[in-house]
Every structure is written in structure tokens, then in C-alpha cells.
Amino acid sequence: MTLGRLAIVLHSHSPWLLGYGSWPVGEEWLRQAWAQSYLPLVAMLRSRAERGHTAMLTLGITPVLAAQWDEPSSIAEQARWIEDWRMRAVGKAIDASTTSNDDARTDAARQFQLADTAAREFAQHWQAGGSAALRPLADVGAIELLGGPMTHTFTPHLLEPIADLAFASGLTDSTVRLGRRPRGVWTPECAYRPGVEELLARHDVTHTVFDGPTLQSAGAALHRPHRVADSDLVAFGRDLALTYRVWSPRKGYPGSPWYQDFHTFDHEWGVRSSRVTHRSSPEKKPYDPERAREQITKDAADFLATARQLMRDSSESNPLVTAAYDTELFGHWWHEGPLFLNAILDGAADAGIELTTLERERERAFDQPPVELHAGSWGSGKDFRVWEDGEAGELRDLGKGTQYAVVEYLRSRTPHELINRDITGDAIVTELLLGLASDWAFMITKDSAADYARNRAHEHFRNVADLLRSDHHDASPGVLTRDVRLPFVDSRLARAH
């Protein structure tokens, strides 16, 4: 008997990294996530789709990530990176044979197999970019695709014209790349403030995900979708009781001592070869793939048992449980993540759980009155403190001032100048949207590569100021090389306001 439905939602994102450093942050961040998360995840979903599976999960792709997947030089660099990974494994194998290190030899063989599998997957399915790799999955109903604003901007901090531009450009980008206009979006950081529903409705967005406490604090039942305020926007709440079994601020499955340790790696060969070991231990123990597979089976069973119990305890008829995560957790941060997801998808039916997507469940919201939500996010404290306290607040204020300057510039254009695309205006708003990415404040607040984040945000805002200054003093405004990083950013979309 089916106890209820499970909607797994994955949010795939990286800020624009091409051309902005390599190691330890920069393009290496993209390269690792591409090879270790996106490739194995899509391969797993495609394999299941070929066997007839549908409605497996909902997958969000930020336009700024899709642009980096599809950029020709980035595709070539990713192939080179994977080949370098394969050659590093060969080097480690040669070194291990000279030192008679059996653990190193075994790990080198494992690394070579992983890299070789990634190389074949990339060559067969990703040479035309990530959008081409994903479109077939959506076309056959294997997954639902979510869109979003162009550069993962923190929506509550946007002026209305800039918010409209971010979503209009982002949804256009997704439509062109993915062959369909997403009906649902991932609102960055699950951030909501009253009025966001009106913004999304203007762009024909029908559903999104907020954090569970955002709905529960308004008295909304967690295990069903809800219409938001005076709109037809439907919100789904992330169930933390289930989500945190995997991704917890304190403890989750990836912390098992049998899983691969993300933080420790072989500096000589640039591969991760250890398993999670007690923090007090100066030496990390070697990774054992067989024991890791056994742990995956246990953790998948625990996850499904937890979902079953939540469904039994729910007051809803045919309850819907939503578990949402960053895609990069599965494979990049947690090496075994794709295998874990596959085990969940394999075991759901036998556990009495029906897999579903958000779009399939949206209509269930219309048999109940709408809810009035308070502001919230999925960040620390479930409010905006990560993006507003301390230096993050200073960055927010700088971004707000830059937005006002850009809006003033866009409004100054004459009707004649609105007929064609404005190269200068497009470059200005591209730099603005890149600077407004929510990643920078998060990294600063969490002190994770904070200098990189600080420098990136300030550089983009300086570029905006320089472009505005040069255009005001140029007798021929718009004489500029077109910025092609985000080709579907159209500055005219902000001018209606």
C-alpha cells in the first residue's frame, strides 16, 4: 500500500567562475563538481530513464551554471581536466608500484576507473554542453526541470526592475537551452518575503520551494503544497526531519566513517584517497569501497524508513514529503551521493513510497485556502542573517546603491534607443547581476574563501561603475565589445519600471 509521495528536489548551481582564478577556488570548483556530481548524476538518471522510469525527481539548474556548461571553451577545458585526472591516477599507480604500497596501488586503480568512466560519459553525452545532456531526460518525463533568476541573486534584496530583469532573463535563458520554459523555479536560498509571489506571478512561475519553517511559522501544514497569499503561486515546504538525515548542520550520512573524506586528499596526485576518520586522529585510514557500499545500503534503508514514518504520522491524506538539497552534495561533497540516490530511487516503491515531481503535485494546493507567509530562508536562523549581518550587510548596501545607479541609467535611455539590444546596457546589467550573486555574502559570513568572494563582488560592482562612467562621457554610447558570458541578459527588460 502506498503511504505517501516523495518529491526529491536538487538545486544545481555555481556562480560564474570562468576566467576568475583556478585553485583553490575558481574554475577548479566547477571542474570538480562537473566531473564528480553532474556527470554521474545525469548518467544514473539517464540509465533509469532508458528503463522506463519517470517522475524520478525535480532538478533545478541555474542559468549561470548552464551557461558555463554550454560555453565551448569550458567544454574543452572540462575534457582536459578529466584527462588530467586520469593521468594523475596513472602517475599514482606508477609511484605505488615502485614503493610496493598496496593501498596506494588499489586507490590508483579506483581513481583511474572513475576518471575513465567520467571521460567516456563526457565524450558521449556532454560534447554539446550540459543543456543537450539534460534535455532528453525532461523530454521523456524522467525529471522536472526548474529555472530561476539569471545569477542566483538574493531576491529580497533586489529592486523591482532588477528582480524582473533577473527572472525574465533567466527564464528566457532556460527556455532556449532546455527547450521548454520552466513553470517552476528555485528561489535562491529559498528566500521569501511578502511580495515575492507577485514577482514570480508576473513571470508566469507557478511553483517553488521554501524552507519548511517558512510555511510552518504561518501555520501551514508541511506535507502538502500551498497557494501563497493572493496569488496562484504554489509553495512546497522542505521537510527538515527527512532532509537533515542526509544534510545536517551537525550530523548526516556523509559523516559515516566508511565514506570518502572530502577534506583530506593526496597532495602529490590531487585525489581523495582516505575515508572519514575521527577528528582526533592525525592519520586518515584508506578508503574501502566495499564497506562504503554496505553503508549506502544501510543509509538508504534508514532514509526510506524515516520517510515512511513521517507519512504515517502526517495528518494529511496521501502526504507529500519534500526533501531538497544542493546537487553538488551528491558526488562532489559526498562521493557516494549518486549511489545513495540510486538506492533511494530503487527502494521507494517497495517501501510504499511513490516518487513524484513538484509540477505533478501542484494542483493539490487549490483545494485549500491560501496562506500568508512571513519572511524566511533556508540559511542559519531561517532568516536573512547570513546575507545581512556584519560585512554581508555592507555588501547588501553596496549592491543596493549600485542597483539604484543602474536603474537610473536604464531609465535615461530614449525610446529610440530601446528598439535594438543595448550592448552597453547589457554589459552593465551582466556585471551587476554577477556582483549580486548570493554566493558572495554566504562565503563571507561563513568565512569560506571569503577573500575570493569579497574580491569578486567588489570587482563586479567596480566594473558597473566604470561602465556607467565611461558611457556618460562617451559621445557614442554603446560602442563596446558585446559581453557574451550571459547572452540572454537583455537590459531592456528592466525599463518598463
N, C-alpha and C positions, 0 to 999 in steps of 0.2 A: 504494500500500500504506500502511495506517495504521501509523505509527511509534509512536504512543502517544496519551495523553489529556492534555488541558489543562483544569485547573479554575481559572478566574479567580474570585477572591473579593474583593468590595468591601465595605468596612465604613463605613456611613453614620452619622455622629454629630455632635452638638454638645451641649454642656451646656445647662442651662436658661438662656436668655438673655432671655426676655420680661420686660420691666419692670426690667431691670438695665443701664441705660445704652444708648447708641446708638453713638457714634463716639468713638475709632477702634475700640474693641472694645465688644461688647454686641450689640444686635439687628442691627447692620449686618453682623456676621459671618454670622448666619443668613440675612439677606436676600440677600447676595451669593451664598452657597453655594446657596441655593434657586434663584435665577434662573440661575446660571451652571453649576451641576453637576446638581442633581436634575431640573430641567425638561428640559434637552437629553438627559440620560442616559435618563430614562424614555421620552421621545419616540422616541429611537433604538431602544430595546428594543421598544416597542410597534409601531413600524413593521416591525421584523423579525418579531415575533410574528404580525402580520397576514399575513405572507408564509409562515407555517408553521414558522418556526424555533423549536426547543425546546432546553431544557437549555443555554442560552447562557452563564449564569454564576450564581454564588451571591451573593446580595445581603443583607448584614446591615443591619438597621435597629434602632437603639437605641430603646427605648420612650420615653425622654425626648425624642428628636428627633421621633418620631411624634406625641407629644402636642402639640408645638409646630406641626407641620404641620396638625393637626386642630382646633386651638383657633380658634373663629370670628373673634375679633378679630385673630389672627395672619394668618388667611387674607385678611381685608380689608386689613391693613397690607401684605401682600406684593403684592397687586394695586396698591395705591397706590405702592409702591416701584418696581414695574416701569413704571408710567405716568410716574413722575418720571424714570426712566432714559430713557424715550422723549422726554420734553420737554427733557431736558438735551441729547440728541442734536440736537433741533431748534434749540436755542439755539446750539449749537456751529456748526451749519450756517449760521445767520444771521450769526454773527460771522465765519465763514470767508469768506462772500460779500462782506462789506464790506472785508476785508483782502486779497482775492484770493489766499488761501492754499490752493493746490490740495491739498496733503497733508491739511490740516485738513478741507477740504470732503469729500474721499474718505472720511476716517475718520468724519466725522459721518454720512455716508450708511450706512456699515457699522454704526455703533452704532445708528442708527435701525432698521435691518433686524433686528439682533439683538434689540433691545428689543421690536419689533413681533412677532417670532416668539415671544418669551417670553410676551408678553401674550396672544396667541391660544392658545398651548398651555395657559397657566394658566386662561384663561376656559373652555376646552373640557373640561379634564380634572382640574383641581385645585380647583374651587369647593367640592367636598365634602370637601376635605382630601387629604393625601398618601396616607393609607391606602386611600382609594377609588381613587386613581390607580394604586396598585400591585397591588391585589387581582386585577384581571383577568389580569395577567401571570403570577401564581402559579397562578391557576385553570387556565390552559391549558398549564401546564408549561414556559413560556418561561424561567422563572428559579426558583431555590430561594430561599426567604426564611429568614434566620437571625434568632433573637431574642437575648436577653441580659438581664443584670440591669437593673433599672429605670433607674439613672442612671450607668452606666459606672463603677461602683465598682471599686477595685483589689482583686480578690478575695483575694489572700493576706493583706491587712490586715484582713479582716472577721472579727469574732467569729461563731461558728457561727449563732446565732439571727438575726443581721443579714444574714448571707450567705443564709440560707434565705429571709428576707423579701424580699431584693433580687431573687433569682431567681424566687421564686413570684409576686411582684407583677409583675415584668417579663414573665414568660411569659403570665400572665393578660391583661396589657395587650395583648400582641401577638395573642393569640387573639381578643380582642374586636375589635380594629381591623382585623386582616388576615384574619379569617375562618377561621383554622387555627392550631393550636398548633405552633409551630416545633419540629422534632425536633433541629435543630442550633442552637448558639449561638456567638456571638463572645465569647470571654472577653476583657474589656478589657485592652489592651496585650499580648495573647497571653500573659498572665501565668499561670504554673503553679507550684504547689508540691505535694509529695505530699499527697494527701488531697482535692485539688480534684475528682478523678474521683468520689469518694464523694458530694460535694456535688451534682455535676451528675446523678449517677445517681438521687439522691433525687427529682429533679425531672423524671425521665424524659427527660433530654437524652441523645441517642445519639451526637453527634459535635461536634467543634470543631476549631479551627485553633490550632496553636502555631508558634512560630518554628522554622525548620529546625534551628538549633544545639541547641535543647532536645531534639529527637529524636536528632540525630547524636551528641551528647555521651553518650548512653546506648547507642550502638552500633546505633541503629535505621536501617534503610535509608530514605532520604529519599523515594524515588519510589513509595511505597505507603503506604496507611493502616495504623495500628497500634492494637490494643487497649491500654489503659493500665492497668497493674498488675492488681489483682484486680477488674476491672470489665468491663462491656461498652461503656464509653465508647471511642469511636474517635477518634484524633487524626490530623490531616493536618499535614504539615510544610511551611512556606513555603520555597520554593526561592529562596535569595538570589541565586544566579547569574543567574536569569531576572528576578526581581523588581527587582534593582538595575540592570538595563538601563534601567528606567524611573525608579525612585525610589531614587537612591543618595545616601548621606551626602556623596559628593564630586562625582559627575557622573552625570547621567542625561539622557534625551532632552529634557526640558523646558528644558535649558540651551542648546539649539541657538540660534544667532544669528538664525534665521529665525522663531522663535516669539515670541509676545507676551510682553513683560516684565511680570511681575506687580507688581514693586515700584515701578515708575515710572508715574505717571498724571498726567493733565491736571487740576491742582488747580481750575482755574476751572470745568470742566464735570464733574469727577468720573468720568472714563472713562480707561481704559488705551489708549493710542494708539501706544506705542513697541514696537519689537522688542528682543529681548535684544541688548545691545551690550557690548563689552569693558568690564570694570570700570574701567579706567583712563581711559575716555572720558567727559568731563563731559557730552556731549550724546548723547542716545539717538536712534537712527535710526528713521524712521517704519516702521510695520508694513506688510508686504506679504503679503496673504492668499494670493496665488498661489504665492509662494515657500514659504510655510508649508505649503500643501497638498502641494507637492512633497516637502518634508521629512517630512511624515507618511507618505507612501508609502515613503520610504527607511527610516524608523524602524520601521514596521510589518513590513517585509520583514526587517530585522535581528532584531526580536523573534522572529518565527516561525523564522528560521534558527537562532537561539540555542536555542529550544525543541526544534527538530529535533535539534540536535547533542546536547543533554542526553539526549534519548530514545535516540539511537543509542549513546551512551556508557554508558547505565544498564545495570546488571546485571539489572534486573527485566524480566520478560516483560510486554509491554504496559504500559510505565511510565506512571505518573501524575505529572505535574508541576503543582504548585500555586503560583500567583502571587497574592499578596494585597496589597491596597492600601487606603488611605483613599479612599472615594468622592470626597471633596472635591478630591482631586488632579486628577480628570478634569473640567475645566471651570472651576473656581474658581482653583486654584493654577496649573493648566496649561490655558490657554484652549483649546488644540487637543485636549485629552484625549478628549472624546467622539468626535471624528472618528477619532482614533487607535484607540480601542476598536472602533469600527465596522469599521475596516480590518482589525483582527485577526480579528474575527468573520467578516468576508468571506473572508479569505485562509486560514483554518485548514484547511479541507478540502483545498484544492489543495496545501497544504504537507504533507499526510499526517497531520494532527493532528485528533483527534476532540475536540470540546468536550464538557464534562461538568459535572455538579454534584457537590457533596460527598455528598449523600444517595445518589446513584446508585452511588457507589464504596464506600460504607461496608462492604458485605458482604465485600469483598476482604480485610478485616482479620482475618477469622475462620479463615483457613487457615494462620495463623502463631501462635506463642506470643505472649503479651502482653509489653510492655516496661515496665521500671521507669525512670521519668523523674526527672531532677533538676530543681530549681527553675530557672526561666528566664523571659525575656520577650523582646519584640522591641525593647526600648529599648537605649540606649547600653550597651555591655558585655555585652548579652544577659543581664543580671541585673536586680536591683531598684534599682540605684543612683540612677536618675532619680527614684524615688519614696521614697528612704530617706536619701540623703546630705544633710548640711547642713540648710538650712531645711525641705526636704522631709521629713526625718526628724522634725523638731519638729512639723510638721503631721500626720504619721502618728501621733505620740504623742498629740497633742491629739484627733485623731479616735478613737483607741483609748479614751481616757478618756471621751469623750462617748458612745461605744458602751456602755461599762460602765454609765454612768448611765441610759441609755435602757433597757437590758435589765433593770436593777433596777426601774425604773419599771413596765415592762410586766409583770414577774412579780408586782408588788404588787397587780395587779387581781384582784378576786374572780371566781369562776365566774359569778356573776350578771351581772357587767359584760362578760363575753365573749359574751353572747347576741347583742347587736347591734353594729354598727360603732361604734367609739370615735372620736368626732370629734377629741378632744384627742390621743389616741394616734396617730391617722393624721397629724395636723399635725406632731407631734413627729418621727415617723419620716420624713416627707417632707422636713423641714428637715435631718435627719441624712443622708439619702441624697444630697441635693443638696450638702451640705458634703463628703461622702466621694468625690465625683466625682474620678477620677484626673487630670482635666484640670488642676486647680489646681496640684498638685505638679509636673506636667510643665512648665507655664508658668513656674513659679517657678524651677525648675532651669535651664531653657533661657533664662531672662530674656526671655521673650516676653510682654509685657503682664503682668509679674509683679505689679505693684501691684493690678491688677484682680483677678487670681487670688487674691492674698493677702487682699484685702478680701472677696471673695465667700466664700471658705472660712470665714473668721473670723466673718463676719456670720451664716452659717447655723448655725454652732456656738453663737454667742451666742443666736440665736433658740431653739435647743433648750434652752439653759439657762434662758432666760426662761419658756418654756412649762412646763418642769418645775417651776420655782419658783412660778409662778402657780397651777399645778394643785394643788401640795401645800398651798397656803394658801387654796384656794377651797373653800367648803362645798359647792359644786355642781360637781364636776369634770366637764369635758366641755362646759361652756357656752361655746361658741366658734363662730365662723363657719367652716363647712367649707372646708378648703383643697382647691380643685378643680384645682390645677395637674396633679397626677398622680392622677387619680380612682381608679385601681385599686390604689393602695397601701393595704394593709389591715394595720394593726399587729397584729392577732390572729395573723397568720401567723408571727410570731416567738415566740409564747408557748409553743409546745409544748416549747421547750427551756429 
